[in-house]
Amino acid sequence: MLAASPSLRRLSSSSSVRSLRRVLQHPSTPPPAAPPPLPPLRTLTRALLPHLAAAHRFSTASFSSSAPSRLGECGGARGAPEIPEEVEVEDEAGALVRHDTDAYAAVELALDSVVKVFTVSSSPNYFLPWQNKAQRESMGSGFVIPGRRIVTNAHVVADHTFVLVRKHGSPTKYKAEVLAIGHECDLALLTVESEEFWDGVNSLELGDIPFLQEAVAVVGYPQGGDNISVTKGVVSRVEPTQYAHGATQLMAIQIDAAINPGNSGGPAIMGDKVAGVAFQNLSGAENIGYIIPVPVIKRFISGVEESGKYSGFCTLGVSCQATENIQLRECFGMQPDMTGVLVSRINPLSDAYKILKKDDILLEFDGVPIANDGTVPFRNRERITFDHLVSMKKPGETAVLKVLRDGKEQELSVILRPLQPLVPVHQFDKLPSYYIFAGFVFIPLTQPYLHEFGEDWYNASPRRLCERALRELPKKAGEQLVILSQVLMDDINVGYERLAELQVKKVNGVEVENLKHLCSLVEGCTEENLRFDLDDERVIILKYQNARLATSRVLKRHRIPSAMSSDLVEEQATNGEVEASCTS
């Protein structure tokens, strides 16, 4: 896909570019800034200092549920009769008060639907993968949909240990469970077991993608107060955008409503339906916010309903080059009336790897012509990249591609699936894997590990590892780049301490496929010496039996509970049972 390669390169963009980052406000720590290479966005998370909420009320709007409803007159709904933008109603004293109908209707609709989300979370320490960082508290918004479910952002409940929700006007917080979470699309589904919570709660219906300049009202619980808040704006742009939380490119809607930390997960209402979910804004700019559109929300929910869990978003698995240069088009045999993009790289794990070839010209996707810049028609005189068509497909669905190969047009069918990168972009809601032997700490390379090097991680982390993380493709399923992350000093490894942060290539001459494979090779060693071959032709030699004894000594000294992560322990136990069964 056109966006596949650029989306990775954007992680290495100059720090001078305005960065899009998550804004977390915690009672004890300042908001952490995201790494500069992230695209120019920031997720509007959930955080809100309790004492700040009590002290500052100036930016919140509080509304009484007894206010008269004007839902039937909301001008944002399609097909609704045209109404004035403002109406006059009488207040308690009988005086006429002027109300904005769009925002007023959104408030009435949201009072019994929008909830405040309180999250306690604890993220892993990738430098010390056997332990977590200190827990933190943060806040966000959410809204109820049919089926007793609550929609919020994934970054609101990422790495959660405990989640509570509170209805508008209620002092009671109710425990919530996370049903499903999709970090790529930054969406999550919650539910509450308590029957009391659902008394008087109304669900919101999902609408359509709004047109440019249509008015939307963003409802939620942003910083600056504790009550519900509504901000109004218009749609400025609709196009695929980099999602800061999941580092993926999906359709998003840009609006000029004020979206602040704490708004994350709240609905953007148009008429009497939801037009999107607030999730990020542009750092350093005024009133440029982004909402997740309904097609992405529906795709996430339908995947959960069909499979019982988050199923991911499909990718074609190809990187493409624009063919805007006439000489390039002529070289590949494109006629003057032909348009398309050049296939430059194909992921070996994708179905397209068996179907497409390098230097194919991709002309159409499911019958939709692809322009020379990689865009396809969208609505009235708008265009978006054809990646959007791919991402809206369900896993296992087939797409029909028209390609130009060796001057001849062909129609080919490709099965679409979500694809995992060689180096994972994120590792939320799971513990990192590790293996310790003789004080050597082995881990699979992940981008969260590189992020531990600080805000400027692209320049501060080991250059070779960073380049591989951003550019290399997997050659086979289950492949990992295993690295020696650090050396916990002991007599057994003196002299090897400077070999950290290098990739492990081989163990006793056998190429390492992943961390589980390395663990099995070390644990199953039958030779006197154990040899590790690393990057830069570096070598580690250990007396195997002495090294095994040293491992327990190192673990005790550093108060490490286990020499391997829980996933490797389970793998070793499974392999032991299989061997015992074969022996018997």
Steps between C-alpha positions, in 0.01 A plus 500: 500500500610852440476584868676191628855616443450875564319428825820335627726775374294761672627358827840631406391847393682806621422624846416836344174356373210557737446172675171331575520358847287363778424743779478325834448702810570317821485609860870434549674527166498752214361397160759290315580618149502244223815428301572770239487252210129447555279677246379852585211400720435435865240287660268676736496271785339479802685670764365750741651601831239461775622806685514698176145397422389634834686829460426592140148508358542764233507275191215265578136537408248345735145432391185403685311193387177694556567730204240468224600266218539622140616172347238505231632830373870412486628637172793261463283198420472400135154549362392717792317822419717810494486691827663811637837452670366663817169475683358687796356326809384634834714451808360448851443874544304523174776686311585403144834322466667441164634146439712352220278214376777264390692519827178514704364185336834324542494571871145369540591189305824438687393556860383140543755347262847644556704369794826592666765225500751464786798274429780363713778364280853366523723463196798263469860604547672381182850557642406278797234279339435295814334797670242774434526874542311679776122504456334820383149643498340667201159596368309513175152486351274238347145453375240224509394310187234228461576168668603649835843592370711812544728632224820680598856537370755222531757740643256586781515142633836381365700289747207528742488327836169650615225698322206695643226699325264769629177630350422868468338632815586191704748489789546123463781333306439153360760238418534438125647210306683534169323281243729571205775742413647595161818701530541553126165680476524643855161362605380289793172348620410492869208358693368532856351206691303711748131520407473825691737669256272436202191658662409810300787457253428569131710365214623706207465394137784519249438729202695574181817680395421871514559722199738794503377796705230294675471587870591250772496528879771322700377381840722376781688573819809706407747659737393810691197360678310197616164541322406416145624743233392571142700674227366572154684505169477417132659228287814630330644191331441126453799285406726216623709625791770357719351372826750598770413221743522203263733657241268392219341695218120491492227744403449790741292818505662833577278753680555846643329431833715532810605147602702484819652231724214306655281529189646172372227242443217752503254515209486764229126541442341616177125534521379217719773250409870444558730621222822386665711454812740773617854365532783741418594855405782684331762621742589866468194589292177661608174306479618222271357176634435155356217253541481134399229468231204264511630253233807428715283468813257262327787294356645461852166410662395256226832319526454460875139379457596241238812354660453591866824699503678775310590367156723778368499706180607350169798604296599408146862453605656704219690826477424705192655791316305775326525505119459872444806519276412441133835330427437249779154422362631454145779270620248263658270500197218715638271647235406870522155410639642266767559599861644303788791453741821299480545202735845543655506259798282209618474355850599129482226411752219652290285317249605764249854359514377196305286703259672830427850567372740786545453759221132411449280803438195492726217650290180425695391373841160326500409682178595845632765672282815605684649835397871550434537650848336198667163661573147389417173701471318569825157666514456832324827609340707369790784246476668268753781245476389154391629365834160594641328248271740232621454580869120474478520138385442226756775244569477214254307699237617499140592808299518510119805681366555614144871517424717580202780244467740494206267728306192276549202559729406223743235453768627329814328404827674557833388396850545782750611453861652709780879471490742530789830686446834337575552745787172571686401866507318467833464241777205623707316275745766228499819428688827513306689177437851448636752226568796524740799266484829559684407867545430558129150646447349399164183665368320533165551845348190722524440869444388548865850381600652770277261757648659436842807690375304822547310768316758514221512121473565496124835670552575366849431129440751268327499609135514154345213367712291808425548467124405132509194574710370753249588336170552124509224259401452150645612209285279241668224477759607525864833662420648741757819702527650375828744737668730493800350797683739513800753304704436454874855481629644181649834318497372282215448790256787737582638645175171462314328803655553719190320259269152619600247637250609263224287251307551131572552319170583141599520265798755218456488555124118489472328816370263652756138531381347663807541522877324168565737333256804656672369385839452142379849494342664616824293280733556197278876547458696174533847635419771612741511854360213729409567744215301811406571675169399868504501799265836637388638145509518512880509167687413391854635167630386355835566177687144372496477336843677790671266743324192312622621526860575869452144568380340426838769709671425800276125468550537499878737797499263713287180374667360373170217247557554290187763443233235520229169672435171319558446427130834319481427311822176374347683406181763305693228322699314408181816368335578299814157338494536414132844342557370304799207375294729392216732319745217309663 
